[in-house]
Amino acid sequence: MEKLQGKTCLVTGASSGLGLATTELFAENGATVVMVCRNKDKAHTAVEGIRHRNPTASVSLELCDFSSLDSLRSFISIFTNNHTCLDILCNNAAAMKPVYTETGDGLEYMLQTNYLAPFILTQSFLHLLKRSQDPRVINITLPPEKLRLDLSDLQCRRSFNTMQSFYKTKLALLLHSLELADSLTGNDVSIICADPGPGPFDSGLVRDMPAPIRFFKKLISGKVDKAAANILFYATHSFLRKETIFKGTNPQQRIPYWNDRQVRDELRQKTDELLADLIS
Ligand SMILES: NC(=O)c1ccc[n+]([C@@H]2O[C@H](COP(=O)([O-])OP(=O)(O)OC[C@H]3O[C@@H](n4cnc5c(N)ncnc54)[C@H](OP(=O)(O)O)[C@@H]3O)[C@@H](O)[C@H]2O)c1
Protein backbone atom coordinates (compact mmCIF):
# COMPACT_ATOMS: atom_id res chain seq x y z
CA MET A 1 0.00 0.00 0.00
CA GLU A 2 1.20 3.52 -0.75
CA LYS A 3 2.13 5.01 2.61
CA LEU A 4 1.49 8.65 1.76
CA GLN A 5 -1.59 8.35 -0.44
CA GLY A 6 -3.66 11.53 -0.35
CA LYS A 7 -1.06 13.51 1.61
CA THR A 8 0.36 16.87 0.66
CA CYS A 9 4.07 17.17 1.44
CA LEU A 10 6.36 20.14 1.09
CA VAL A 11 10.07 19.43 0.66
CA THR A 12 12.57 22.29 0.71
CA GLY A 13 15.87 22.03 -1.14
CA ALA A 14 14.24 19.50 -3.46
CA SER A 15 16.49 20.14 -6.46
CA SER A 16 19.36 17.90 -5.35
CA GLY A 17 20.76 15.49 -2.79
CA LEU A 18 18.49 14.40 0.03
CA GLY A 19 15.61 16.71 -0.92
CA LEU A 20 15.41 15.28 -4.43
CA ALA A 21 15.67 11.67 -3.23
CA THR A 22 12.99 12.32 -0.57
CA THR A 23 10.68 13.95 -3.11
CA GLU A 24 10.96 10.92 -5.38
CA LEU A 25 10.29 8.50 -2.54
CA PHE A 26 7.33 10.51 -1.22
CA ALA A 27 5.86 10.66 -4.74
CA GLU A 28 6.42 6.91 -5.21
CA ASN A 29 4.42 6.43 -2.04
CA GLY A 30 1.44 8.34 -3.36
CA ALA A 31 2.06 11.81 -1.95
CA THR A 32 1.48 15.07 -3.77
CA VAL A 33 4.83 16.81 -3.31
CA VAL A 34 5.48 20.52 -3.55
CA MET A 35 9.17 20.92 -4.32
CA VAL A 36 10.65 24.17 -3.04
CA CYS A 37 13.80 25.00 -4.97
CA ARG A 38 16.09 27.98 -5.35
CA ASN A 39 17.64 27.49 -8.78
CA LYS A 40 15.14 27.51 -11.66
CA ASP A 41 17.22 25.47 -14.12
CA LYS A 42 18.25 22.85 -11.55
CA ALA A 43 14.66 22.65 -10.35
CA HIS A 44 13.26 22.05 -13.85
CA THR A 45 15.90 19.41 -14.52
CA ALA A 46 14.97 17.73 -11.22
CA VAL A 47 11.24 17.75 -12.04
CA GLU A 48 11.88 16.40 -15.56
CA GLY A 49 14.04 13.62 -14.11
CA ILE A 50 11.36 12.63 -11.61
CA ARG A 51 8.62 12.62 -14.26
CA HIS A 52 10.83 10.60 -16.61
CA ARG A 53 11.48 7.94 -13.96
CA ASN A 54 7.92 8.00 -12.60
CA PRO A 55 5.37 9.39 -15.07
CA THR A 56 2.55 9.26 -12.48
CA ALA A 57 4.50 11.24 -9.84
CA SER A 58 2.42 14.10 -8.47
CA VAL A 59 5.01 16.84 -8.05
CA SER A 60 4.84 20.58 -8.48
CA LEU A 61 7.46 23.27 -8.21
CA GLU A 62 7.76 26.52 -6.29
CA LEU A 63 10.84 28.71 -6.54
CA CYS A 64 12.12 30.33 -3.38
CA ASP A 65 15.52 31.58 -2.27
CA PHE A 66 15.75 31.40 1.51
CA SER A 67 18.54 33.97 1.51
CA SER A 68 15.90 36.54 0.57
CA LEU A 69 13.10 37.26 3.01
CA ASP A 70 11.12 38.85 0.16
CA SER A 71 11.33 35.60 -1.78
CA LEU A 72 10.30 33.67 1.33
CA ARG A 73 7.35 35.99 1.97
CA SER A 74 6.19 35.67 -1.61
CA PHE A 75 6.40 31.85 -1.55
CA ILE A 76 4.49 31.67 1.75
CA SER A 77 1.76 33.85 0.33
CA ILE A 78 1.47 31.70 -2.83
CA PHE A 79 1.44 28.46 -0.87
CA THR A 80 -1.15 29.60 1.67
CA ASN A 81 -3.39 30.92 -1.12
CA ASN A 82 -3.24 27.59 -2.96
CA HIS A 83 -3.49 25.11 -0.08
CA THR A 84 -5.95 24.53 2.71
CA CYS A 85 -4.00 21.76 4.42
CA LEU A 86 -0.41 20.55 4.73
CA ASP A 87 0.41 17.06 6.00
CA ILE A 88 4.20 17.04 6.00
CA LEU A 89 6.68 19.90 6.03
CA CYS A 90 10.20 18.65 5.43
CA ASN A 91 12.69 21.41 6.25
CA ASN A 92 15.63 19.96 4.35
CA ALA A 93 17.32 22.85 2.52
CA ALA A 94 20.65 24.00 3.91
CA ALA A 95 23.72 25.83 2.74
CA MET A 96 27.35 25.69 3.84
CA LYS A 97 29.53 28.75 3.29
CA PRO A 98 33.34 28.65 3.51
CA VAL A 99 33.57 32.29 4.64
CA TYR A 100 31.32 34.73 6.49
CA THR A 101 28.68 35.79 3.95
CA GLU A 102 25.73 38.14 4.36
CA THR A 103 22.42 37.93 2.57
CA GLY A 104 20.73 40.95 0.99
CA ASP A 105 18.74 41.18 4.23
CA GLY A 106 21.98 41.79 6.13
CA LEU A 107 21.91 38.47 7.98
CA GLU A 108 24.58 35.78 8.06
CA TYR A 109 23.80 33.48 5.10
CA MET A 110 23.70 30.10 6.85
CA LEU A 111 21.72 31.44 9.81
CA GLN A 112 19.06 32.82 7.46
CA THR A 113 18.91 29.77 5.17
CA ASN A 114 19.32 26.94 7.67
CA TYR A 115 17.55 28.35 10.72
CA LEU A 116 15.45 31.47 10.11
CA ALA A 117 13.83 30.20 6.90
CA PRO A 118 12.58 26.89 8.35
CA PHE A 119 11.59 28.78 11.54
CA ILE A 120 9.46 31.18 9.48
CA LEU A 121 8.05 28.44 7.23
CA THR A 122 7.01 26.32 10.21
CA GLN A 123 5.35 29.26 11.98
CA SER A 124 3.63 30.35 8.77
CA PHE A 125 2.24 26.91 7.92
CA LEU A 126 1.27 25.78 11.41
CA HIS A 127 -2.41 26.55 10.77
CA LEU A 128 -2.33 24.44 7.58
CA LEU A 129 -0.54 21.60 9.37
CA LYS A 130 -3.12 21.62 12.15
CA ARG A 131 -5.80 20.80 9.58
CA SER A 132 -4.08 17.50 8.76
CA GLN A 133 -5.04 14.31 10.57
CA ASP A 134 -1.41 13.41 11.23
CA PRO A 135 0.72 16.50 10.65
CA ARG A 136 4.47 16.28 10.86
CA VAL A 137 7.33 18.71 10.61
CA ILE A 138 10.60 16.98 9.76
CA ASN A 139 13.65 19.11 10.41
CA ILE A 140 16.94 17.79 9.09
CA THR A 141 19.06 18.74 12.04
CA LEU A 142 21.09 16.99 14.68
CA PRO A 143 24.06 19.05 15.88
CA PRO A 144 26.95 17.65 17.92
CA GLU A 145 25.92 17.31 21.58
CA LYS A 146 28.85 19.35 22.86
CA LEU A 147 28.04 22.39 20.73
CA ARG A 148 26.71 25.52 22.47
CA LEU A 149 25.28 28.74 21.01
CA ASP A 150 26.85 32.12 21.67
CA LEU A 151 23.59 34.00 22.02
CA SER A 152 25.42 37.32 22.05
CA ASP A 153 26.75 36.50 18.57
CA LEU A 154 24.08 34.38 16.86
CA GLN A 155 25.31 35.48 13.45
CA CYS A 156 28.92 34.50 14.23
CA ARG A 157 30.15 37.97 13.28
CA ARG A 158 32.87 37.92 15.92
CA SER A 159 34.04 34.38 15.28
CA PHE A 160 33.12 32.57 12.09
CA ASN A 161 34.16 29.01 11.49
CA THR A 162 32.42 27.17 8.65
CA MET A 163 31.64 23.88 10.39
CA GLN A 164 30.96 25.39 13.85
CA SER A 165 28.80 28.16 12.42
CA PHE A 166 26.96 25.67 10.17
CA TYR A 167 26.20 23.36 13.08
CA LYS A 168 25.16 26.33 15.24
CA THR A 169 22.42 27.07 12.71
CA LYS A 170 21.35 23.43 13.07
CA LEU A 171 21.47 23.74 16.86
CA ALA A 172 19.28 26.85 16.73
CA LEU A 173 16.77 24.94 14.58
CA LEU A 174 16.81 22.02 17.01
CA LEU A 175 16.27 24.27 20.06
CA HIS A 176 13.44 26.11 18.33
CA SER A 177 11.85 22.82 17.25
CA LEU A 178 11.92 21.44 20.78
CA GLU A 179 10.47 24.69 22.12
CA LEU A 180 7.69 24.51 19.56
CA ALA A 181 7.02 20.85 20.28
CA ASP A 182 6.76 21.59 24.01
CA SER A 183 4.44 24.53 23.43
CA LEU A 184 1.99 22.66 21.22
CA THR A 185 -0.87 21.24 23.17
CA GLY A 186 -2.06 17.68 22.75
CA ASN A 187 -0.70 15.63 19.91
CA ASP A 188 -1.60 18.05 17.17
CA VAL A 189 1.69 18.37 15.26
CA SER A 190 4.62 15.96 15.44
CA ILE A 191 7.92 17.77 15.36
CA ILE A 192 10.77 15.52 14.31
CA CYS A 193 14.43 16.48 14.32
CA ALA A 194 16.81 14.09 12.67
CA ASP A 195 20.11 13.28 11.11
CA PRO A 196 18.79 10.73 8.64
CA GLY A 197 22.24 9.23 7.91
CA PRO A 198 23.61 6.75 8.64
CA GLY A 199 26.76 8.80 8.21
CA PRO A 200 27.47 11.35 5.49
CA PHE A 201 25.92 10.87 2.05
CA ASP A 202 26.88 12.16 -1.36
CA SER A 203 25.25 15.51 -2.17
CA GLY A 204 25.97 19.08 -3.20
CA LEU A 205 26.28 20.38 0.37
CA VAL A 206 30.02 21.10 0.24
CA ARG A 207 29.99 22.49 -3.31
CA ASP A 208 31.40 25.87 -2.17
CA MET A 209 34.12 24.32 -0.02
CA PRO A 210 37.79 23.93 -1.08
CA ALA A 211 38.62 20.97 -3.36
CA PRO A 212 40.34 18.80 -0.68
CA ILE A 213 37.23 18.99 1.52
CA ARG A 214 34.97 18.12 -1.43
CA PHE A 215 37.25 15.19 -2.28
CA PHE A 216 37.34 13.90 1.32
CA LYS A 217 33.57 14.27 1.72
CA LYS A 218 33.01 12.22 -1.45
CA LEU A 219 35.41 9.59 -0.17
CA ILE A 220 33.55 9.05 3.10
CA SER A 221 30.02 9.46 1.76
CA GLY A 222 27.47 6.75 1.21
CA LYS A 223 24.43 6.85 -1.04
CA VAL A 224 21.58 9.21 -0.29
CA ASP A 225 18.87 6.54 -0.72
CA LYS A 226 19.08 5.19 2.82
CA ALA A 227 18.76 8.69 4.30
CA ALA A 228 15.70 9.34 2.11
CA ALA A 229 14.19 6.03 3.24
CA ASN A 230 14.65 7.19 6.83
CA ILE A 231 12.80 10.41 6.06
CA LEU A 232 9.93 8.31 4.72
CA PHE A 233 10.08 6.46 8.05
CA TYR A 234 9.78 9.77 9.99
CA ALA A 235 6.86 10.73 7.74
CA THR A 236 4.93 7.51 8.22
CA HIS A 237 5.94 5.74 11.42
CA SER A 238 3.46 5.91 14.32
CA PHE A 239 5.09 7.89 17.08
CA LEU A 240 4.12 7.58 20.70
CA ARG A 241 5.40 11.06 21.50
CA LYS A 242 4.63 14.21 19.60
CA GLU A 243 8.29 15.15 19.31
CA THR A 244 11.15 12.84 18.58
CA ILE A 245 14.84 13.15 17.84
CA PHE A 246 16.42 10.57 15.57
CA LYS A 247 19.81 9.54 14.33
CA GLY A 248 18.97 7.24 11.45
CA THR A 249 16.04 5.28 12.82
CA ASN A 250 17.38 5.35 16.39
CA PRO A 251 15.57 7.69 18.81
CA GLN A 252 17.92 10.05 20.69
CA GLN A 253 17.60 11.40 24.21
CA ARG A 254 17.52 15.15 24.75
CA ILE A 255 20.65 16.36 26.50
CA PRO A 256 20.03 18.92 29.32
CA TYR A 257 21.28 21.87 27.22
CA TRP A 258 18.60 21.24 24.58
CA ASN A 259 15.98 21.45 27.34
CA ASP A 260 17.44 24.58 28.97
CA ARG A 261 14.51 26.99 29.17
CA GLN A 262 16.70 30.04 29.62
CA VAL A 263 18.69 29.25 26.46
CA ARG A 264 15.55 28.51 24.45
CA ASP A 265 13.80 31.69 25.68
CA GLU A 266 16.84 33.80 24.88
CA LEU A 267 17.17 32.23 21.42
CA ARG A 268 13.51 33.04 20.73
CA GLN A 269 14.02 36.61 21.92
CA LYS A 270 17.13 37.09 19.74
CA THR A 271 15.36 35.53 16.77
CA ASP A 272 12.39 37.87 17.17
CA GLU A 273 14.78 40.82 17.45
CA LEU A 274 16.63 39.79 14.26
CA LEU A 275 13.41 39.46 12.31
CA ALA A 276 11.53 42.38 13.86
CA ASP A 277 12.68 44.95 11.33
CA LEU A 278 12.55 42.56 8.41
CA ILE A 279 9.21 40.77 8.70
CA SER A 280 6.05 42.83 8.36
N1 LIG B 1 25.25 15.38 2.92
C1 LIG B 1 25.41 14.89 4.15
O1 LIG B 1 26.33 14.12 4.43
C2 LIG B 1 24.42 15.25 5.21
C3 LIG B 1 24.45 14.56 6.42
C4 LIG B 1 23.51 14.87 7.39
C5 LIG B 1 22.57 15.84 7.15
N2 LIG B 1 22.56 16.50 5.96
C6 LIG B 1 21.52 17.51 5.73
O2 LIG B 1 20.74 17.11 4.60
C7 LIG B 1 20.08 18.28 4.10
C8 LIG B 1 20.18 18.29 2.59
O3 LIG B 1 21.51 18.53 2.22
P1 LIG B 1 22.24 17.69 1.08
O4 LIG B 1 23.36 16.99 1.74
O5 LIG B 1 21.28 16.91 0.28
O6 LIG B 1 22.92 18.89 0.23
P2 LIG B 1 22.49 19.56 -1.15
O7 LIG B 1 22.49 18.58 -2.25
O8 LIG B 1 23.37 20.75 -1.27
O9 LIG B 1 21.00 20.04 -0.88
C9 LIG B 1 20.73 21.24 -0.23
C10 LIG B 1 19.53 21.86 -0.88
O10 LIG B 1 19.28 23.10 -0.22
C11 LIG B 1 19.09 24.09 -1.21
N3 LIG B 1 19.46 25.42 -0.79
C12 LIG B 1 20.70 25.86 -0.43
N4 LIG B 1 20.66 27.17 -0.19
C13 LIG B 1 19.38 27.57 -0.40
C14 LIG B 1 18.71 28.81 -0.33
N5 LIG B 1 19.36 29.94 -0.02
N6 LIG B 1 17.39 28.85 -0.61
C15 LIG B 1 16.72 27.74 -0.94
N7 LIG B 1 17.29 26.54 -1.05
C16 LIG B 1 18.61 26.45 -0.78
C17 LIG B 1 19.97 23.65 -2.37
O11 LIG B 1 19.53 24.31 -3.54
P3 LIG B 1 20.49 24.45 -4.83
O12 LIG B 1 20.43 23.14 -5.48
O13 LIG B 1 19.87 25.54 -5.61
O14 LIG B 1 21.83 24.80 -4.32
C18 LIG B 1 19.75 22.16 -2.35
O15 LIG B 1 18.60 21.81 -3.07
C19 LIG B 1 20.74 19.48 4.76
O16 LIG B 1 19.87 19.96 5.79
C20 LIG B 1 22.01 18.90 5.36
O17 LIG B 1 22.45 19.61 6.50
C21 LIG B 1 23.47 16.22 4.99
The ligand as an SDF file (V2000), in Angstrom:
LIG
                    3D

 48 52  0  0  0  0  0  0  0  0999 V2000
   25.2540   15.3830    2.9200 N   0  0  0  0  0  0  0  0  0  0  0  0
   25.4120   14.8930    4.1480 C   0  0  0  0  0  0  0  0  0  0  0  0
   26.3270   14.1230    4.4260 O   0  0  0  0  0  0  0  0  0  0  0  0
   24.4210   15.2530    5.2130 C   0  0  0  0  0  0  0  0  0  0  0  0
   24.4540   14.5600    6.4220 C   0  0  0  0  0  0  0  0  0  0  0  0
   23.5140   14.8700    7.3950 C   0  0  0  0  0  0  0  0  0  0  0  0
   22.5670   15.8380    7.1480 C   0  0  0  0  0  0  0  0  0  0  0  0
   22.5630   16.5020    5.9570 N   0  0  0  0  0  0  0  0  0  0  0  0
   21.5210   17.5120    5.7290 C   0  0  0  0  0  0  0  0  0  0  0  0
   20.7410   17.1150    4.6030 O   0  0  0  0  0  0  0  0  0  0  0  0
   20.0830   18.2760    4.0990 C   0  0  0  0  0  0  0  0  0  0  0  0
   20.1770   18.2920    2.5850 C   0  0  0  0  0  0  0  0  0  0  0  0
   21.5150   18.5270    2.2150 O   0  0  0  0  0  0  0  0  0  0  0  0
   22.2380   17.6920    1.0820 P   0  0  0  0  0  0  0  0  0  0  0  0
   23.3620   16.9920    1.7420 O   0  0  0  0  0  0  0  0  0  0  0  0
   21.2750   16.9120    0.2840 O   0  0  0  0  0  0  0  0  0  0  0  0
   22.9160   18.8940    0.2310 O   0  0  0  0  0  0  0  0  0  0  0  0
   22.4870   19.5600   -1.1540 P   0  0  0  0  0  0  0  0  0  0  0  0
   22.4950   18.5770   -2.2470 O   0  0  0  0  0  0  0  0  0  0  0  0
   23.3730   20.7530   -1.2730 O   0  0  0  0  0  0  0  0  0  0  0  0
   21.0020   20.0410   -0.8810 O   0  0  0  0  0  0  0  0  0  0  0  0
   20.7320   21.2370   -0.2260 C   0  0  0  0  0  0  0  0  0  0  0  0
   19.5270   21.8580   -0.8770 C   0  0  0  0  0  0  0  0  0  0  0  0
   19.2750   23.1050   -0.2190 O   0  0  0  0  0  0  0  0  0  0  0  0
   19.0860   24.0910   -1.2090 C   0  0  0  0  0  0  0  0  0  0  0  0
   19.4590   25.4240   -0.7880 N   0  0  0  0  0  0  0  0  0  0  0  0
   20.6970   25.8580   -0.4280 C   0  0  0  0  0  0  0  0  0  0  0  0
   20.6590   27.1700   -0.1850 N   0  0  0  0  0  0  0  0  0  0  0  0
   19.3750   27.5650   -0.3960 C   0  0  0  0  0  0  0  0  0  0  0  0
   18.7080   28.8090   -0.3300 C   0  0  0  0  0  0  0  0  0  0  0  0
   19.3570   29.9360   -0.0150 N   0  0  0  0  0  0  0  0  0  0  0  0
   17.3880   28.8510   -0.6060 N   0  0  0  0  0  0  0  0  0  0  0  0
   16.7200   27.7390   -0.9420 C   0  0  0  0  0  0  0  0  0  0  0  0
   17.2940   26.5380   -1.0490 N   0  0  0  0  0  0  0  0  0  0  0  0
   18.6140   26.4520   -0.7760 C   0  0  0  0  0  0  0  0  0  0  0  0
   19.9660   23.6510   -2.3690 C   0  0  0  0  0  0  0  0  0  0  0  0
   19.5280   24.3150   -3.5440 O   0  0  0  0  0  0  0  0  0  0  0  0
   20.4920   24.4540   -4.8250 P   0  0  0  0  0  0  0  0  0  0  0  0
   20.4300   23.1350   -5.4770 O   0  0  0  0  0  0  0  0  0  0  0  0
   19.8660   25.5440   -5.6130 O   0  0  0  0  0  0  0  0  0  0  0  0
   21.8320   24.7980   -4.3150 O   0  0  0  0  0  0  0  0  0  0  0  0
   19.7480   22.1610   -2.3530 C   0  0  0  0  0  0  0  0  0  0  0  0
   18.5960   21.8130   -3.0730 O   0  0  0  0  0  0  0  0  0  0  0  0
   20.7350   19.4820    4.7620 C   0  0  0  0  0  0  0  0  0  0  0  0
   19.8750   19.9580    5.7860 O   0  0  0  0  0  0  0  0  0  0  0  0
   22.0110   18.8980    5.3630 C   0  0  0  0  0  0  0  0  0  0  0  0
   22.4530   19.6120    6.4970 O   0  0  0  0  0  0  0  0  0  0  0  0
   23.4660   16.2220    4.9860 C   0  0  0  0  0  0  0  0  0  0  0  0
  1  2  1  0
  2  3  2  0
  2  4  1  0
  4  5  1  0
  4 48  2  0
  5  6  2  0
  6  7  1  0
  7  8  2  0
  8  9  1  0
  8 48  1  0
  9 10  1  0
  9 46  1  0
 10 11  1  0
 11 12  1  0
 11 44  1  0
 12 13  1  0
 13 14  1  0
 14 15  2  0
 14 16  1  0
 14 17  1  0
 17 18  1  0
 18 19  2  0
 18 20  1  0
 18 21  1  0
 21 22  1  0
 22 23  1  0
 23 24  1  0
 23 42  1  0
 24 25  1  0
 25 26  1  0
 25 36  1  0
 26 27  1  0
 26 35  1  0
 27 28  2  0
 28 29  1  0
 29 30  1  0
 29 35  2  0
 30 31  1  0
 30 32  2  0
 32 33  1  0
 33 34  2  0
 34 35  1  0
 36 37  1  0
 36 42  1  0
 37 38  1  0
 38 39  2  0
 38 40  1  0
 38 41  1  0
 42 43  1  0
 44 45  1  0
 44 46  1  0
 46 47  1  0
M  CHG  2   8   1  16  -1
M  END
$$$$
